[in-house]
Amino acid sequence: MSAVWRVARAAVRRRRLQTYVIALVVLFSTATIVVALGLLDASSGPFDRAFAEQRGPHVVATYSNQSPPTDAADAEAVAGPFGQLVLDVPADGGPVWATGPITVVGRADPAGPVDRVDLFAGRWATSLNEAVVNTTPPPQNMIDSFAQNIVGQKIAVPGRPQLTIVGVAYSLSDTADAWVSPATMAQLGPTAAQVLYRFRSATTAEQVDAATAGLPRDGLLGTRSYLTQKAAIAAGPGTILPFLVVFGVLGLITAVLIVANVISGAVVSGFRHIGVLKALGYTPRQVVLVYLVMVTAPATAGAIVGTVLGTVAARPLLHNAFQGLGFGGQVQTGAWVPLTGILAVPALVVLTALVPASSAHRLSAAEAISAGSAPKAGRGLRLQRALAGARLPRAISLGLGLPFARPGRTGLTMAALLLGVTTVTLAGGLAASVIRYGHAVDRADAVQVQVRPNNPSLGNRPTDRTDPQVESLLRGLPGTTYVTADLPMQLTAVGHSDPVVVDFLRGDSATIGYQDQLVEGRWMAAADEVVASSAALHDLGARVGDRLELTYDGRHAPVRIVGKTMEGAVGNGDIFADWRVFTTLAPDYHLVNHEVMYYIRIASDTSVASYLAAIHNGDPGLYAWPANAGLGNSFTVSVVAISIVFSTMIGIVAALSVFNTVLLNVRERRRDLGTLKSIGMTPRQVVTMMVTSTAALGAAAGIPSA
């Protein structure tokens, strides 16, 4: 064994370039495999992982009495009862996600046996009239600025004490929109009680239904299964998980093919050395061991380093991929992922090297020596002769025939290049599409400032201006380019039981950015035309071109759907309609100015800060703020980051694979190259011949993929 180790170590030192290539290929391939497996593992059940981490409730039960029984037959853990009530927060009475009807629950702390709330900014509400709001965490680098903008804001409801936001938290189970202390809940006056149940067996709908049937029925108002919340949250990850799976599978297959190509080529190129060793007295088994050790040693070192790099690269990638979806740092990969990189990749190297080494095991010394320098008859010789007779420069015709001398190596290189080019092309196209999607959703170029008159019932200074006067003031400010008034109202559509939210637009409605989100049809032009979001059309069972009849207070307004957008308006708007539809439906409606939102696009040479100051100086009764941009950023950043990482890693390993193929071809054909030079071929022609052989592979793999 010492002789085997001594020869293998000498071969590693002597073939330094090949050793470095093997180590680098395995390093980047292992990193790619670890990242790919990490994405596949994390995407297989992010909700279940995060739900278990937070000890989420399988059933949320609401009772009418404040002290309901909490015993349940199959309950593993129970939390509550917690006082609960619903507050109807005006549109300007709090942060955008804490307006409208919100569920407020009284809890003493975020921990507990069930529903361990993730308090990611500020502190828990412990004093009177303090609140913690529930929202999805932003990216890690934005939490501090996000908290500064939210903590300290008020939640104001007419006739109720104002609540000061002291913290921001997230519950994957969405058990509340806001939490307050038990003392604050007692002051507000709870109207119901919430009890959270976690069961021992609740993986299927049937098990959840059976467990729910065993809950105390006295005063039970309703229950909600975690499977409902899981389906709702899946609408978010559902947009990104297919990309993670595709990139993971492509990266995995490409890395495996490249490792197989490099390792098998390294052994085949050493057949002559194998013959020499046999001639010196080494047994066939010892020769095989020499080559296994020769390729496994650098491969193992590369696999260890690659596993570390892949693990490090996967963490921020997964964090970004799932951050905007509410899973955050709770998305982790299993321990089997790095173990696969450390153990499975070297095992793959051994198996790959064993196939050609076993072939050399059966050869005699003379056959092995000749196999390393002369291709077998019939390996593309007819095609090579045909190319030699073509009207092409001799260096190019010989270069085009080289890949056919080693069809197995050429096939593996082609497959790896094909998958690599496919992955890079997919990544580039996907990143470009996602960037365009994020730009359309953000509307950052369309609207820079939003304005709403203060609501006097919340204790804020009101404006004396009417709605038309506010719009006139805004249009007259220096730097104003476009102004659009938006009045959201809840209406009914004939033939549909559920209400729809219609945003009535007045002014420059085609400039507020939603026109860029059109996926079908066009923007509204006539008074009886509307544009609906994709979700609204799905809920209504309608499509572009259908007619719809909106009703309000006994009046009807027939409209025609002329366009479909990716998303609705801010605040869960379903349909965009012209202001004239509003005047038709509600001619006697007493419009209060703080019901209207104004979207403003300012000139490129006007700063947002100076424009906000101008609004405040013009009328202190107007509340103005920078338009919320970045709604598509989390998804955009995630997909673009994945695209860049995989494109870079697969591009590197594909380049190394091509370099290795050229290196092996040169080494195997040293005698041929010497012969060609001896009969007059110049060094430049030799280089042209080798480059042509590689370029042919690249063109054959790249053109079909494009």
C-alpha positions, 0 to 999 in steps of 0.5 A: 500500500505504501508503494501505491500511495507513493506513486499516487502522490508523485502523480499528483505532484507531477500533474499539477495542472490536472490536479488543480483543474480537478480540485477547482471543478469539484469545488465549484461543482460541489458548491453548485450541488450544495446550493441546488440541494439547499434550494430543493430542500428548503422549497419542499416545505417552507411553511411546515418548517416555519410553522413548526418553529413558531409552534403554530396553532392547528386550529384558531377557535373564537368563543363568545364568552370570555372564559371558555373551556380550553380542554380538547381530546387530542390537544398537544398544547393550548394557548388562551383564552385571549380577549379579542375584538375587531376595530374598524380603523379609518384609511388614515388612522394607521399604517396601510396594513393596519386599516379597515377592520382589524382583529386585535388580541390581548396577549401578555407576551409573544411567547407561549406554548402555541403561536410564538410570535416573531417580534422583529422590531421594537418591543412587546406592548406591556403598558396601557394603550400600546400595540404591536402590529402584525406584518411580514418582515422586510429584508434584514438590512431594512428592518431598522429603517422599517421600524423607525417609520412604524414604531411610534405611529398611532392607530386611531379609531373614533370613540376609542383610545389611540394606540401607540405602535411600540413593536412590529411582529409576525405570526405565520398563523395570522392570529391577529392584526395587532396585539395589545396588553391584557389591560388595554384589551380590558379597557377596549372591551373584548367582544370575543375570546381566542383560543389556540390549539395545537394537536398531536395529529393534524397533517391532513384535513380529515385529521384537523376536522376530527380534532375540531369536532372534539373542541368545547362547543359552548359559546363557539363562534367559529374555527379556522384551520391552519390548512386555510392559512397554509393555502393562502400563504402558498400563493406567495411562495408559489411564484418563486418555488418553481424557479428554485426547483428548476435552477436546483435540478439544472445545477445538480445535473450540470455539476454531476455531468461535469465532474464525471467528464473531468474525472473520466477524462483524467483517467483515460489520459493516463492509460499510457502511465498505467501501462508503464506501471504494469510494465514495472510490476504493479498489479492491475489492482494496485494500478487502479488504486493509484488512479483512484487515489490520484483523482480522489485526493484533490477531489476530496479537498475540493468537495470539502471547500465547495461544501463550505462555500455552497453552505455559506452562499445558500444561507443569504440566498434562501433568506432573500428568497423567502424573506418577503414571503414571511418565512425569513431566517426560519427557512433552513436546509437539512443536515443531509445537504452538506453531508451529501457534498462532503460524502456523495461528491467524492463517492461520485468521483470514485465511481466515475474514475472506476469505470475507465480504470477498470477498463485499464485493469483488463488491458496488458501493459502494451495495450494500455500504453498504445491506448493512451496515444492512438485512437481506436479505428473507426472513431470518427475517421470517416468523418475526419477524412471527409472534413480533411477533403473539404475546402477549408483551411487545414487547421480548421478542418482538422480541428472540426474532426478532433471531437469525433476521436473521443465521442464519449468525452465529447458527448459529456462535454456537449451535455454539460455545455448544453445544460450550462448554456440552458441554465444561463439563458434561462437565468438571464431571461428570467432576471430580465422579466422579473426586473420588468415585473418589479418595475411595474409593481413598484410604480416608482417612476409613475408616482412619487408622492401620495396625499390625503386630507387629515381626518378631524375625528382622529384629532388631526388638524383638518383642511378647509378645502373641498376635494376639488380645491385640494386637487387644484392646490396640488396642481398649482404647486411647483414641480407637479406633473400629474395628479390623480384622485382616487376614491375607493368604495365597496360596491356590489356586482349584480349576480355576485354575492361578495362585494367588490372594491372599486377605485374611482379615478379622476384626473391623470389616471393613465399616469399612475403606473397601473397601465404598465401592469396590463397583461390583457386589453387596454386602459379605460378610455370611456366613462363606461369602461373599467379595468380589473385585476387578475384576482378580481376577474377570477373571483367574478368569473369574468374576462376582458370584454365581459359586461358588469353591472355595478350597484350602490344604494339601489342605483345601477351602472353597466360597465364593460371590462376592457383590461386586466392588470397583474395586481389591484390598487393599494388597499386590496382594490379590485376594479379601476373605474372612471369618476363618472361612474361614481357620479352615476351611482351616487349623485347625492353622496356626501363626499368627505375630503379625507376619503380621497387619496391623491397620487402625484408625479413630480418633475424630475428636477424636483426633490420629494422632500422639498415637494412634501414641504411645499404641501405642508406649507400650502395646507397643514391640513393635508397629510403627504408622504413619499409613495411606497416603492419596493412592493416587488423588490423582495421577489425581484431581488430573490430571483435575480440573486438566484439567477446571478449565483447559478449563472456564475457558478455553472459558467465557471464549472462549464468553462473549467470543463472545456479547459479540461477537455482541451488540456486532455486532448493536447496531452493525448495528441502530443505525438500527433501535434509533433508530427504536424509541426514536423511536416510544416504546420506553424504554432499559430495553425496548431492553436487554431486547430485546438481552438476550432475543436473547442469552438465547434463544441460551444457552437453546437451546444450554444446555438440550439439553446439560444 
